[in-house]
Amino acid sequence: MASRAGFKIPKPTAREMKDGKLPCPSPSNSEDVVDNIVKKILASDALNLNPTPPLPPTVKFTAGCNYPRWELQARAYTRRLPKEEQIVALLGLLTRDVADRVFRANVFDGDGDDLEATFAQLRELLDTPLHPVEYQTQFHAARQEMGETTDAYAYRVRSGQVRSGF
């Protein structure tokens, strides 16, 4: 039964309306169907109701970077993950050369559930302060970068002053 406008939907006959054999189910039956579908979805765990963490920081930790800042970002990221995935995610936040250093130091060989101990070992291994002369050289070479605010530059110079011992 095609026409120019497309297929025609047949109208229910009087007999179908009397017998209750309508093409669409009754409202009470449709609620039962929806309830069954929702129960099946929840029972199969197909719908994950756990919040997913944000994407990891775009900058992985490399040797010589600011370790305290990276640790704060890494803690904020791993805190949102399930307990069993935290160490693996932490490993993913290290560059290849730093990860090699960490593996050589056997940081991840201990208790995998103790995240605080892992961060303490990483801090001891990766947060290596510079020699005071190197801090003084950085302080004397400090220049305000293009686009850097005066407050940010002053903060950077003051922190360099404290580290250099002036």
C-alpha positions as a Markdown table, in Angstrom:
| # | Residue | x | y | z |
|---|---|---|---|---|
| 1 | Met | 0.0 | 0.0 | 0.0 |
| 2 | Ala | 2.4 | 2.6 | -1.1 |
| 3 | Ser | 1.4 | 6.1 | -2.1 |
| 4 | Arg | 3.4 | 9.1 | -3.1 |
| 5 | Ala | 3.7 | 10.2 | 0.5 |
| 6 | Gly | 5.0 | 6.8 | 1.6 |
| 7 | Phe | 3.5 | 3.9 | 3.4 |
| 8 | Lys | 0.1 | 4.3 | 5.0 |
| 9 | Ile | -0.4 | 3.1 | 8.5 |
| 10 | Pro | -3.5 | 0.9 | 8.7 |
| 11 | Lys | -6.1 | 2.1 | 11.0 |
| 12 | Pro | -7.2 | -0.4 | 13.7 |
| 13 | Thr | -10.5 | -2.1 | 12.9 |
| 14 | Ala | -13.4 | -2.0 | 15.3 |
| 15 | Arg | -12.9 | -5.7 | 16.1 |
| 16 | Glu | -9.2 | -5.0 | 17.2 |
| 17 | Met | -10.3 | -2.1 | 19.3 |
| 18 | Lys | -13.0 | -4.3 | 20.9 |
| 19 | Asp | -10.6 | -7.2 | 21.6 |
| 20 | Gly | -7.9 | -4.8 | 22.9 |
| 21 | Lys | -5.4 | -6.0 | 20.3 |
| 22 | Leu | -4.1 | -2.6 | 19.5 |
| 23 | Pro | -0.7 | -2.3 | 17.8 |
| 24 | Cys | 0.8 | -0.5 | 20.9 |
| 25 | Pro | 0.6 | -2.1 | 24.3 |
| 26 | Ser | -1.5 | -0.6 | 27.1 |
| 27 | Pro | 0.1 | 1.9 | 29.5 |
| 28 | Ser | 0.3 | -0.5 | 32.4 |
| 29 | Asn | 2.0 | -3.2 | 30.2 |
| 30 | Ser | 4.5 | -0.7 | 28.9 |
| 31 | Glu | 5.5 | 0.4 | 32.4 |
| 32 | Asp | 6.2 | -3.3 | 33.2 |
| 33 | Val | 8.3 | -3.6 | 30.1 |
| 34 | Val | 10.3 | -0.5 | 30.9 |
| 35 | Asp | 10.8 | -1.7 | 34.5 |
| 36 | Asn | 12.1 | -5.1 | 33.2 |
| 37 | Ile | 14.5 | -3.4 | 30.9 |
| 38 | Val | 15.9 | -1.1 | 33.6 |
| 39 | Lys | 16.3 | -4.1 | 36.0 |
| 40 | Lys | 18.1 | -6.1 | 33.3 |
| 41 | Ile | 20.5 | -3.1 | 32.6 |
| 42 | Leu | 21.2 | -2.6 | 36.3 |
| 43 | Ala | 21.7 | -6.3 | 36.9 |
| 44 | Ser | 24.1 | -6.7 | 34.0 |
| 45 | Asp | 26.3 | -3.8 | 35.2 |
| 46 | Ala | 26.1 | -2.5 | 31.6 |
| 47 | Leu | 25.5 | 1.0 | 32.9 |
| 48 | Asn | 28.5 | 2.3 | 34.9 |
| 49 | Leu | 27.2 | 4.8 | 37.5 |
| 50 | Asn | 30.7 | 5.5 | 38.9 |
| 51 | Pro | 32.0 | 8.9 | 37.9 |
| 52 | Thr | 34.9 | 8.7 | 35.6 |
| 53 | Pro | 38.1 | 10.7 | 36.4 |
| 54 | Pro | 39.2 | 13.6 | 34.3 |
| 55 | Leu | 41.9 | 13.0 | 31.7 |
| 56 | Pro | 45.4 | 12.8 | 33.1 |
| 57 | Pro | 47.5 | 15.9 | 33.2 |
| 58 | Thr | 48.8 | 16.6 | 29.7 |
| 59 | Val | 52.4 | 17.1 | 31.0 |
| 60 | Lys | 54.0 | 13.9 | 32.3 |
| 61 | Phe | 56.7 | 14.2 | 35.0 |
| 62 | Thr | 60.2 | 14.4 | 33.4 |
| 63 | Ala | 63.5 | 14.7 | 35.2 |
| 64 | Gly | 64.1 | 18.2 | 36.4 |
| 65 | Cys | 60.5 | 19.3 | 36.5 |
| 66 | Asn | 58.8 | 20.8 | 39.5 |
| 67 | Tyr | 58.1 | 17.6 | 41.6 |
| 68 | Pro | 55.8 | 19.2 | 44.3 |
| 69 | Arg | 53.5 | 20.6 | 41.6 |
| 70 | Trp | 53.4 | 17.3 | 39.7 |
| 71 | Glu | 52.7 | 15.4 | 43.0 |
| 72 | Leu | 49.7 | 17.6 | 43.7 |
| 73 | Gln | 48.3 | 17.1 | 40.2 |
| 74 | Ala | 49.0 | 13.3 | 40.4 |
| 75 | Arg | 47.3 | 13.0 | 43.8 |
| 76 | Ala | 44.2 | 14.9 | 42.6 |
| 77 | Tyr | 44.0 | 12.6 | 39.6 |
| 78 | Thr | 44.6 | 9.3 | 41.3 |
| 79 | Arg | 42.3 | 10.1 | 44.2 |
| 80 | Arg | 39.3 | 9.7 | 41.8 |
| 81 | Leu | 40.3 | 6.3 | 40.6 |
| 82 | Pro | 39.4 | 3.0 | 42.1 |
| 83 | Lys | 42.0 | 1.7 | 44.6 |
| 84 | Glu | 43.2 | -1.1 | 42.4 |
| 85 | Glu | 43.9 | 1.3 | 39.4 |
| 86 | Gln | 45.7 | 4.1 | 41.3 |
| 87 | Ile | 49.3 | 2.7 | 41.0 |
| 88 | Val | 48.9 | 1.9 | 37.3 |
| 89 | Ala | 47.6 | 5.4 | 36.6 |
| 90 | Leu | 50.5 | 6.9 | 38.6 |
| 91 | Leu | 52.9 | 4.9 | 36.4 |
| 92 | Gly | 51.2 | 6.3 | 33.4 |
| 93 | Leu | 51.9 | 9.9 | 34.6 |
| 94 | Leu | 55.7 | 9.3 | 34.3 |
| 95 | Thr | 57.8 | 9.7 | 31.2 |
| 96 | Arg | 59.8 | 6.7 | 29.9 |
| 97 | Asp | 63.1 | 7.7 | 31.3 |
| 98 | Val | 61.7 | 8.6 | 34.8 |
| 99 | Ala | 59.7 | 5.3 | 34.8 |
| 100 | Asp | 63.0 | 3.4 | 34.1 |
| 101 | Arg | 64.6 | 5.2 | 37.0 |
| 102 | Val | 61.7 | 4.4 | 39.3 |
| 103 | Phe | 61.7 | 0.7 | 38.3 |
| 104 | Arg | 65.5 | 0.5 | 38.9 |
| 105 | Ala | 64.8 | 1.9 | 42.4 |
| 106 | Asn | 62.1 | -0.8 | 43.0 |
| 107 | Val | 59.5 | 1.8 | 44.0 |
| 108 | Phe | 56.6 | -0.2 | 42.6 |
| 109 | Asp | 57.8 | -3.6 | 44.0 |
| 110 | Gly | 56.4 | -3.1 | 47.5 |
| 111 | Asp | 52.8 | -3.1 | 48.7 |
| 112 | Gly | 50.8 | -1.9 | 45.7 |
| 113 | Asp | 47.9 | -0.6 | 47.8 |
| 114 | Asp | 49.9 | 1.9 | 49.8 |
| 115 | Leu | 49.8 | 5.0 | 47.7 |
| 116 | Glu | 51.3 | 7.3 | 50.4 |
| 117 | Ala | 54.4 | 5.1 | 50.7 |
| 118 | Thr | 54.7 | 5.1 | 46.9 |
| 119 | Phe | 54.5 | 8.9 | 46.8 |
| 120 | Ala | 57.1 | 9.2 | 49.6 |
| 121 | Gln | 59.5 | 7.0 | 47.6 |
| 122 | Leu | 58.9 | 8.9 | 44.4 |
| 123 | Arg | 59.5 | 12.2 | 46.3 |
| 124 | Glu | 62.8 | 10.9 | 47.7 |
| 125 | Leu | 63.9 | 9.7 | 44.3 |
| 126 | Leu | 62.7 | 12.5 | 42.0 |
| 127 | Asp | 62.7 | 15.6 | 44.1 |
| 128 | Thr | 66.4 | 16.3 | 43.9 |
| 129 | Pro | 67.2 | 19.9 | 44.9 |
| 130 | Leu | 69.8 | 21.8 | 42.9 |
| 131 | His | 73.1 | 23.0 | 44.2 |
| 132 | Pro | 72.9 | 26.5 | 45.7 |
| 133 | Val | 75.1 | 27.9 | 43.0 |
| 134 | Glu | 72.7 | 26.6 | 40.3 |
| 135 | Tyr | 69.8 | 28.3 | 42.2 |
| 136 | Gln | 71.8 | 31.6 | 42.2 |
| 137 | Thr | 72.4 | 31.2 | 38.4 |
| 138 | Gln | 68.7 | 30.7 | 37.8 |
| 139 | Phe | 67.9 | 33.7 | 40.0 |
| 140 | His | 70.3 | 36.0 | 38.1 |
| 141 | Ala | 69.1 | 34.8 | 34.7 |
| 142 | Ala | 65.4 | 35.3 | 35.6 |
| 143 | Arg | 63.5 | 37.4 | 33.0 |
| 144 | Gln | 59.8 | 38.1 | 32.8 |
| 145 | Glu | 58.4 | 36.0 | 30.0 |
| 146 | Met | 56.0 | 37.3 | 27.3 |
| 147 | Gly | 52.5 | 37.1 | 28.7 |
| 148 | Glu | 53.6 | 36.4 | 32.2 |
| 149 | Thr | 51.9 | 38.7 | 34.8 |
| 150 | Thr | 53.9 | 40.8 | 37.1 |
| 151 | Asp | 52.5 | 38.9 | 40.1 |
| 152 | Ala | 53.6 | 35.6 | 38.6 |
| 153 | Tyr | 57.0 | 36.9 | 37.8 |
| 154 | Ala | 57.5 | 38.4 | 41.3 |
| 155 | Tyr | 56.4 | 35.1 | 42.9 |
| 156 | Arg | 58.9 | 33.2 | 40.7 |
| 157 | Val | 61.7 | 35.7 | 41.5 |
| 158 | Arg | 60.9 | 35.6 | 45.3 |
| 159 | Ser | 60.9 | 31.8 | 45.3 |
| 160 | Gly | 64.2 | 31.8 | 43.5 |
| 161 | Gln | 65.6 | 34.2 | 46.0 |
| 162 | Val | 64.6 | 31.9 | 48.9 |
| 163 | Arg | 66.1 | 28.9 | 47.2 |
| 164 | Ser | 69.3 | 30.6 | 46.3 |
| 165 | Gly | 70.0 | 31.9 | 49.8 |
| 166 | Phe | 70.0 | 35.6 | 49.1 |
